[in-house]
Amino acid sequence: MEAVEGTIVTLVQWLRLAVETMGALVIAVGVIVAIYGFGRALALQRPEHYVEVRLTLARYLALAIEFELAADILSTAIAPSWDQIGKLGAIVVIRTGLNYFLMREMKEERVKGGYGTGQA
């Protein structure tokens, strides 16, 4: 039975690592896309595109936070102590809060700027 449990723990750890890596890759891609968009806005001298660049980066960050939350949830499945579960719970609360405020800011920017409403 311990061998099966050890195998499951190992598989979950590898899965958690893969999900965390996906989150990091999403952030990296988002930063690259944002840098490109920012460079284009500077080159074209169109400061009104800065909001669009921010929204693009925010979408990538929101997706990355979701991946990181998924990794945290996987960690709770194999957490060895209540102390570690408590720390993971705090991290989940912080990341969920970050995601909530990021999504709210994105929504406000879209409404304010007319992005995604067909007005832009």
N, C-alpha and C positions, 0 to 999 in steps of 0.2 A: 504494500500500500504506500509506503514511503517513497518507493521508486516512482510510482505514478504521480504522487504529489510533487516530487522534485521535478519531474518532467513538465508538469503543468506550470509550475512556478517559473521554470526556465523559458517555456514558450511564451508565457505572459510577459516576462521581462523583455524578451526579444521583440514581441509585438509592441510593447510600450516604447521601446527604443525606436522602432520603425515609425510609430505615430509621432513621437517627438521630433524625429528627423524630418518628417513631412512638414510639420509646423515650422521648423527652421528653414526648410527650403521655400515654403510659401512666403515667409518673411523676406528671404533673400530675393526671390523673384519680384515681390512687391516693391522692394527698395530699388531694384534695377529699373523696373517699369516707371516708378516715380521719378527717378533721376533722369531718365530719358524724357519723360513728359515735361519735367521742370526745365531741362535744357532746351527743348523745343519752344516752350513758352518764352524763355529768355531770348532765344535766337529770333523768334518771330515778333518779339517785343509785344507780347499779349499777356499782360498781368491778369486779365480776367480768367485765364486758363489755370491759374494757381489753385483755385477752388476745386476744379476738376481733378487736378493732380492730387490734392489732399484727399478727395473722396475716393480716388482710385487706391491710394495707399491705405486708407482706412478700411476699404473692402478686403484687401489682402491681410491686413492685421486682424480683422475680425475673424476671417477664416482660420488664420494661424492660431488665434486664441481657442477656437473650437477644437483644433487638433490637440493643443496642449491640454485642454480640459479632458478630452478623451483619454490622453495618456495618464492624467491624474486619476481618472476613474479606474483605469486598469491597475494603477498602483495600489488603490485601496483594496483590490481583490487579493493582493498578495502581501499587504502590509503586516509586518510581524507584531506590532504593538499598538496599543491605544494612543500612545504618544505620537507615533508616526501617522496614524489615521487622523489625529487631531491636526497635525501640521498640514497634511494633504487637504483636509477639509478647509483650513484657513486659506490655502493657496487657491482652492476651487472658488471660494467666496470672493477673493480678490480678483481672480480672472473673470468671474462672472460679472462682477461689478464693472471692471474695465470694459468688457464687451458691451454691457448695457449702455454705458455712457458713450462709448464709441458709436454704437448704432444710433443712439438718440442724436448725437451731433451730426452724423451723416444724414439722418432724416431732416433735421433742421436746415442743414446746408442745401439739400435738394429742394426743399420747399422755398427757402429764401431765394435761391438762385434759379429756380425753375428747372433744375436738372431732373431728368427722368419724367417730366410732366408734359413734354412736347412743346414747352415754351422756349427752350434754350436754342 
